[in-house]
Amino acid sequence: MPGFELFGELERQEVNDVLDNGVLMRYGFDGMRKGHWKSKELETALQQSFKTKHAQLVSSGTAAVSVALASAGVGAGDEVIMPAFTFVASFEAIMLLGAIPVLVDIDDTLAVDPKAVEKAITPKTKAVMVVQMCGSMGNMDAIQAVCDKHGLLLVEDACQAIGGTYKGKPLGSVGDLGCFSFDFVKTITSGEGGAVITNNEMYYTHADHYSDHGHDHIGYDRGLETHPFLGYNFRISELHAAVGLAQIKRLPEFLAIQKKNYTILRETLSQIPEVTFRTVPEGGEESYAFLNFFLPDLKIAQDVSKAFKQHGVDACFHYYDNNWHYIRKWEHLTNLKSLFPISEEIKKGLDYLKTKSFSQSDYYIARNISCLVKLSWTEDEVKERASKMVEIIKEIIHA
Ligand SMILES: *Cc1c(COP(=O)(O)O)cnc(C)c1O
């Protein structure tokens, strides 16, 4: 997945083009910029790649989630259902709007379980956020059916699944709104950056205004723009967009390398009967950003994770013991630690976290190892890594 691996001449050219021209800002300066519109070009490329009518670049993936929710009118006191296995950005983005994150269990896809989603719905529920973790996806038809039945918005965080598809649709374009991140570890990078994609024109217009102080972008004199509603600054710069523009041109190349390396790892690990793989829903194709597999129990997974580190098999994660991605280690959320006072409504809304069990998620996450698929490995390196992994796993399982 890592964007930090492959960038060079093309990225440099695009950035230099912005620097030579001198307009680092994406809006305005129409006369000075002599036709340079990197952000707009990247938005057009995103619309084409992800087959949606609209794309709005923002400053990060976290910003994309906040902007997506805000654009659809999610705000104070609304509940947003999200998975217990994700990245901390998910609840941050929800809480920024004064909304309440309602964490639910994942299933064997490692995304939200549609049954858990349905159980968590209350009169306050506004949206369901599916996080397409580690290059794959949830049972989208079943989740969509729950959303349709209850009139809920479906937001897709596809930050880790750029290039994956579900029944022919690019991930991110399946729900009402999709979110991407182009931070330094994602499949394509712009250094920092993100995007919201949607087919809904109103959400798009809201995202466009909201991410730039509510300015209406009427397109002649910035100072005469009106403000149909309050906004914020989640803008991307032309420099970041320039890097992203070079990277999106290379996306097919990156995805092909990912798939090739993933396939070698997976085929080699398949030799071990005790190793099973995450379920990819029917009609889904992963982006191959990670290889996720299950081991027989927690102890074996912990030992394998430790042995991988000792033997130089890097970039493999046991999320059960990882502070970033799983509810077990989110002390700052479950025991709410904030720099500033948080509304009583949110505090009360989060009370359930003190007692709620996530045993179904534990069942999957405790046994899961997730290995990043890198792009810079040579074929020999991947093969060597794969056999080393098999050796380690077999030794631990048969100990
Ligand atoms: C990276 C990531 C984000 C946040 O993206 P940033 O650009 O780093 O803010 C959100 N959700 C998921 C699942 C991510 O992996």
The ligand as a MOL file (V3000), in Angstrom:
LIG
                    3D

  0  0  0     0  0            999 V3000
M  V30 BEGIN CTAB
M  V30 COUNTS 15 15 0 0 0
M  V30 BEGIN ATOM
M  V30 1 C -5.4640 6.7530 6.8580 0
M  V30 2 C -6.8590 6.5460 7.2330 0
M  V30 3 C -7.7020 7.6050 7.5580 0
M  V30 4 C -7.2190 9.0050 7.7250 0
M  V30 5 O -6.5110 9.5200 6.6940 0
M  V30 6 P -5.5140 10.7640 6.9380 0
M  V30 7 O -5.2810 11.2680 5.5650 0
M  V30 8 O -4.2620 10.1920 7.5510 0
M  V30 9 O -6.1990 11.7320 7.8050 0
M  V30 10 C -9.0280 7.3370 7.8140 0
M  V30 11 N -9.5060 6.0890 7.7800 0
M  V30 12 C -8.7200 5.0330 7.4950 0
M  V30 13 C -9.3120 3.6690 7.4470 0
M  V30 14 C -7.3700 5.2240 7.2380 0
M  V30 15 O -6.5870 4.1720 6.9910 0
M  V30 END ATOM
M  V30 BEGIN BOND
M  V30 1 1 1 2
M  V30 2 1 2 3
M  V30 3 2 2 14
M  V30 4 1 3 4
M  V30 5 2 3 10
M  V30 6 1 4 5
M  V30 7 1 5 6
M  V30 8 2 6 7
M  V30 9 1 6 8
M  V30 10 1 6 9
M  V30 11 1 10 11
M  V30 12 2 11 12
M  V30 13 1 12 13
M  V30 14 1 12 14
M  V30 15 1 14 15
M  V30 END BOND
M  V30 END CTAB
M  END
